[in-house]
Amino acid sequence: VTIFKDGVLAPTCADKHTPISFAMHLAVLLNEKVEEPTNAISARRLVSYMLRNRHCLLILDNASEWENFQYMLPIHTPSTILVTTRNRDIYNHLRLQSPTLQVHEIALEKFTSSESLDLFQQMLDRDYNEEDKEIYLEIAEILGFLPIALHQAINLMVFAPRYRGSTLRDKFSTGDRLALLQKGLELEGRNCRAVEMVFNLATPQLTKELHKTLEYLAVCSPGLVPLDFLKILSKDAAIDERLERLYTYSWCGRKEMDNRRAYELHPLVRDVIQRRCGTRFQGDFIRLVHEIFMDKNFQLSDKERFFPQLEKALDYAVKKKDKRLKEWLYNLNDFCTFRGYGDFYIRLTEYLEKLFPGDLKTLRVVYSHRASCLQNMGKLEEAMSLYMKEKKINEQLNDRAGLAKCYGNMAVIFQMWGKLKEAMELHKREEKIKEELGDRHGLAKCYGNQALILKAWDKFEEAMEFHKKEEKIKEELGDRLGLAYSFGNQALILKARGRLKEAMILHKKEENIFKELGYLGRLAACYGNQALILNAWGKLEEAMALHEK
């Protein structure tokens, strides 16, 4: 099931279109009969009209010139638009000149020129021509030095039609790059036998130790596997030497990640190894991933680097119906929420729902946490449906604390829908239970949410009273994050009342805490609010400096 109910549109090369030709091309993709626009402005209006109510994925490849590209973007749409570009100015223009669109940057890692040539040499082997180095680099430059694109491109040289370098360069320069790369991907998938012939596990080069190293690498794949992870898994301090030999023999790839070495197997090579050798280290792999991600003292930056291994461990653990997945449900929620891995966490909850259908306590958490993820993604109806399921289980279990939390979460969704009266009624139920239970942390959160409703009703004094109650409890509990949110919300009330100096003082307190905790997303919002105050004071340069942060 796709999240894009109106489908995924065929990718479009943005640099091959004018605003007018793009509008007509989009009409064909959407099966719309329209009249050709007369200029760029009317073309943009037409694009906006066609996408006004559609929930689809539109892919615009290689946006290069903002002057034309800006007119290919809708003014407003519920659709998702994926833009690829090598021009940093495109992102800056999008962020600063498209206020009606939510812009998120995804930076892709690139090969260096030497790494690109290494890949050509590794994959072409005896067909690699030293005299064609400049052609290989031109191909790499056309593809933005992106590793996955280069792999797919070189497949077109390795397998039939076996293009020469100059031919492939010309095709990428003048043809449909995306279609060519898709063809390269399909060739890769159809040539398992070719891979088995090239990567012969019986070759004398592969000693017993190298064979074992390949098995370790295969069980951790796909994707890059950090060297330090492999050392911990294998308990072999010398594994880096064997990995280097495998790299020299072209059995695996190698790359630097944040000044740390990592290795990867081609997916088909991994499949060959696992078909021939099995997965005898799978249990050790799951255990290690479990220990790392359940350890609250383990560095978050290292957990980030090991996230691809967490995804692989989930697949293995589900097949084994591993009960440790229940621990993941509780311990990975915050990590996935604040590090942007909501989709992974939703997948985890869906697996748990299927694996343990009679475990009400687990199901309650499954519904609650999945609802929270969906709520963060803006899927409010799905989230509300899950909160209702959670509420029913809490009533069955007579869990007053769980019921209060559920009331609070449902109330927040009503707030987002603008149904403030219903939201306030639920918050009052929540408040009553939390007072009975002595839940100070939950009570503070409840006060904060009620304050937001009162602010929306322009009852600023009452709203500030609730925020002060919230602030007092947060200080007592030492809840730095909650205190930052409270400061920010109080600052917004003061700003609405024209008390800008007091508002700025609170935003600075908020800023200091978010810096301390490393909450970059919230820090960005704080900078934005400070910039608005500076703008109101006429300090435009300082305001722009904060917006650029």
Secondary structure, 3 states (H helix, E strand, C coil): CCCCCCCECCCEEHHHCCHHHHHHHHHHHCCCCCCCCCCHHHHHHHHHHHCCCCCCEEEEECCCCHHHHHHHCCCCCCCEEEECCCCHHHHHHHHHHCCCCCCCCCCCCCCCHHHHHHHHHHHHHHHCCHHHHHHHHHHHHHCCCCHHHHHHHHHHHHCCCCCCHHHHHHHHHHCCHHHHHHHHHHHHHCCHHHHHHHCCCCCCCCCHHHHHHHHHHHHHCCCCEEHHHHHHHHCCCCHHHHHHHHHHCCCCEEEEECCEEEEECCHHHHHHHHHHHCCCCHHHHHHHHHHHHHCCCCCHHHHHHCHHHHHHHHHHHHHCCCCCHHHHHHHCHHHHHHCCCHHHHHHHHHHHHHHCCCCHHHHHHHHHHHHHHHHHCCCHHHHHHHHHHHHHHHHHHCCHHHHHHHHHHHHHHHHHHCCHHHHHHHHHHHHHHHHHHCCHHHHHHHHHHHHHHHHHCCCHHHHHHHHHHHHHHHHHHCCHHHHHHHHHHHHHHHHHCCCHHHHHHHHHHHHHHHHHHCCHHHHHHHHHHHHHHHHHCCCHHHHHHHHHC
